[in-house]
Amino acid sequence: MSGKPICVFGSVKLLLLASALHVAGQSRAYFQQRTDYNIQVRLDDQKHVLHGDISITYHNQSPDTLHEIFFHLYPNAYIDRSTAYARQQLRNGNTDFWFSDDADRGYIDSLDFEVGGVPASLSYDSQNPDIVRLLLPYPLFPGKAAVIHTPFRVKIPQLFSRLGHVGQQYAITQWYPKPAVYDRDGWHPYPYLDQGEFYSEFGNYSVRISLPANYVVGATGKLQNKREQQWLDSLSRQPLPEVTSPKENGAFPPSDGRYKTLHYVAEQVHDFAWFADKRYAVRRSSVTLPRSGRTVETWALFLPESRNPWEKAATYVDSALWYYSQWIGDYPYPQATVVQGNLLEGAGGMEYPMITVVSTSGSARSLDRIIAHEVGHNWFYGILAFDERLHPWMDEGINSYYENRYMEARYGPMRLEQDFPPALAQLLDLRYPGSYVNYLVYHLVASRRADQPASLPADDYTSFNYFAIVYTKVALGFAYLETYLGREALDQLFAGFYERWAFRHPGPEDLKEHFRRHSGKELDWFFDQYLGTTALLDYKLLNEDSSVVIGDSRYRQLRIKNTGGIKGPLTVSGLRGDSVVTTLPVGGFEGTMPVLVPEGDYDAFRIDAAYRMPEINRKNNELRTHGLLRKAEPLRLQWLGSIDNPRRTQLFFTPLIGYNVYDGISPGLALYNYVLTPKKVNVVAVPQFGLHSKRLVGMSGLTVPFHLKSGWARTLELTSHYRTYQYLNNDNDGIRRYWHLHHQLNLYLRAAKPASMISSKLVAKNIVTLQQMPGSDHAQANWFRMTFSSLEFHLNERQVLRPLQFRSELALSTAPDDHTLALLSELNYEIVYPKKKNGLQLRFYGQYPLIKPSTPLFTSQLTATAGLDDIAFEKIYFGRSESSGLWSRQIYAFNDGGMKMRVEGMINGSRLGETYDWLLAGTVKVPLPLFTRLFAFADAGLAPPPPAAPDYNLLQYLAGVGVAPLPGIFEVYLPLLFSPDFRQHVLTLPFYEKWHQRITFYLGMDLLNPFRLPDQIIGR
């Protein structure tokens, strides 16, 4: 970087601390600074560089004398892998920027600051290169202003987040040196993040942009060039060109050799963004605002191949401006523009004052929704200018509430089933309000106690919770508040708040105080409990007491209990059939309270019949007035799955077909009571019938979670699983059966931070297996019983570059004539290659017997586990007892030594790699160049041979190549290099002589469990 000499300071946190100490102990009155900008910038679209010059008039309207000003240099967020942006991307599992080439990254340089014509130096934050401290050459006193000037140059990165280019399409956002906010809480020099937005000072902008003459530009502010305005008007009237060839998509015309300079003026804004593309089609419209009658120009810039649905996009901007202005207050600016871009951030859109970029199309309705959402940000991000980094809910959540209102106003009451074919919607039982999808997203995490408070800073959220909490939970909350206060009253509150705080920086306490003062209601339950904690809303209809007569009126008396942690209001309705006869509002309360409903002919009473409350458990919201089981929901047998129906006890079913060598093809039926939402008791049963064995087989299981409110553990989970199949077809003894009975207690430990990539748990496990003995039939079977018990600790670090799983276990195995106690540990670790998305996979395993086994039954081994080696019957094998053929080659390569070959070599009855003693092993897997599904592997281990096999060496190894069509699920191995014992005692056997006979494969059927999908979605 060039410019003035710089000195590096330790951490901005120290300065923030000093600022906090400065204001400690005194009440700071509200103030806000002002920054006015004059910017000239030139685009070099061959080198993707901006050459700029900026003058900032900084008005110190604080009561403090300033000696420095913090600046954002946002383009430096893309300079290398050390930035806060890069680290957050990695934490959230996005490696695009991390593995990008240096040439595709960006930065800002050529800075040469002067203040009032006097040179000034910069001090860079050692942790964040996109934050600097401008050391003022003279004090800036209260009420005074300083003119700050510098040239600058921006290397525009490839589009990874918000600033960038895709070819010669440009998104120029967060692009110029910008003072950080200084307010009553001190400085706010936030580094750039993708998950987390901005906080900026208001001011006026005069911006001149020079670029090749054939670019179409959309920007913050009002365009001052009449000729350019006339050109855009002419483009808006032209018919859209037909795109007939896929090659036309994305093809940039040559840049005009002539340059034009566009001048934009914007007043009372806190940022300036612009977008440019030579291919843009243009559509213009206008809207008359409902309060002032003022006319606002609206524009849509988009690619011709996206004419459907973008041709009407400008009218969608019209609609958003009109509705938001009617509900909150008039849009104050002269124009609003929507641009089609390739933005990679968030859900496909990003807002700036007077302009928004949208990168998704889809249907006309979905485009209308996202445009409304992004345009709506002008009121909250733009005009009220909340601190989105510290309080993202104030922008995203409130705006999402109004977005839902907008869709209802435009398209009428929405229904969830409208997006599905009618037959499928009925089959999947999707008869809910359209807004119910927001409840489902929030409920997905809250029902698992994986949610977070809505009041956290943006970077504290997990990636999924940033959406589920900041957007959906808050939007649900304001819809709930609307039900309590009334829509008109809520709109008046927001309109009054907007009028009071427009072009200022209100915080959560200001919003709460305004609502409390002007509603006349106690709203701590909403701001403090619902938004400020993870407490859950849950009212329960207990029963109906005797009738009550008051005066001449008779009432039905219901008893309702608050079983949650939020003292929020509720509604109670009386129903006849599915129709609501009466609805009563009830104030929030704690404990149990009687509620009186006017006497009537009711079939049921229901809490929140309109689905407006974010109740965590709707199963206890209904009480029928007749029948034996008045609080029990009727059973609904339903194919495949659905969302949780609060009025039914759902039992889902799915026909399926299984297979193993001994049972043959086994048709069956999967029965289960949950899909997305866990129940108090989660049950799965899979009865099957083996067409070859003529036996009833299958599996079943249940899971009972107990969520802990506090302490070092978050969830206690009890699981039990049962499985029985045939496992051996002996010509003399016939087909034999096994039973696998598995009980497990999981204690999930609470992470220091919910967004932490590290998770851990303690496990207590007990497995009982029963094997049918030779010579016994199924009617009078003799059973061989074994028991496996263990205490385990699991640690999982889910980071992208260095994922790690560690397990340590104390394991006791017993049988009638033998037992063993062993301590074992396993470490799986991956080192991702630079500029790749895969890497070196390592596994280390060690085992030490505290009590050695006395028979071969419980010996350990260096080689992979084949079917009969799985004496606990934990894994699924298609040919568990096969010694030849395809199914004999199925192995499990991730326990014991894990060497990827099945062995039948014997010395005095002992297999190669078998041991009664300690064992150390390691494996490595390396993706091969060009095609990453191919890999090389090497396995090695140390194990003292058993006494019956003194000729075996301590060290064994093998190496080879493999292919992973489904990594971690289906992998195939071909060993090529062997230790001497393998060559002497294994490869000489008839069924290992040929190279193809040594091939083994792994099938991780347990990883295909569909019930794990919700946890994978939310990142658990």
Secondary structure, DSSP 8 states (H G I E B T S, - for coil): --BS-EEEES-HHHHHHHHHHHHTTS-------EEEEEEEEEEETTTTEEEEEEEEEEE--SSS-EEEEEEE-GGGGGSSTTSHHHHHHHHTT--TTTTS-GGG--EEE-B--EETTEE-EEEEESS-TTEEEEEEEEEE-TT-EEEEEEEEEEE--BSSSSSEEETTEEEE-S-S-EE-EEETTEEE-----SSS-----BEEEEEEEEEETT-EEEESSEE--HHHHHHHHHHHHS------SGGGTT------SSEEEEEEEEEEES---EEEETT-EEEEEEEE-TTT--EEEEEEEE-GGGHHHHTTHHHHHHHHHHHHHHHT----SSEEEEEE----STTSEEEETTEEEE----SHHHHHHHHHHHHHHIIIIIIS---TTT-TIIIIIHHHHHHHHHHHHHH-S-BGGGGS-HHHHHHTT--SBTTHHHHHHHHHHHTTT----TTS-GGGS-HHHIIIIIIIIHHHHHHHHHHHH-HHHHHHHHHHHHHHHTTS---HHHHHHHHHHHH-S--HIIIIIITTS---B-EEEEEE---EEETTEEEEEEEEEE-SS----EEEEEEETTEEEEEEEE---SSEEEEEEE----SEEEE-TTS-S-BS-GGGSEEESSSSSTTS--EEEEES--S--TTSEEEEEEEEEEEETTTEEEEEEEEES-SSS--SSEEEEEEEEETTTTEEEEEEEEEEEEE-SSSSEEEEEEEEEEEEEEEEEETTTEEEEEEEEEEEEEEEE--SSTT-SEEEEEEEEEEEEEEE-TT--STT--EEEEEEEEEEEEEEE--SSS-EEEEEEEEEEEETTEEEEEEEEEEEEEEE-TTSS-EEEEEEEEEEEEE--SSGGG-EESB-B-GGG-TT--S--SSTT-SSSGGGGEEB-SSTT-BS-----EETTEETTEESS-EEEEEEEEE-SS-TTEEEEEEEEE----TT-TTS-SEEEEEEEEEEEETTTEEEEEEEEE-HHHHHHTTTSGGGSSGGGG-EEEE-GGGG-GGGHHHHHTT-
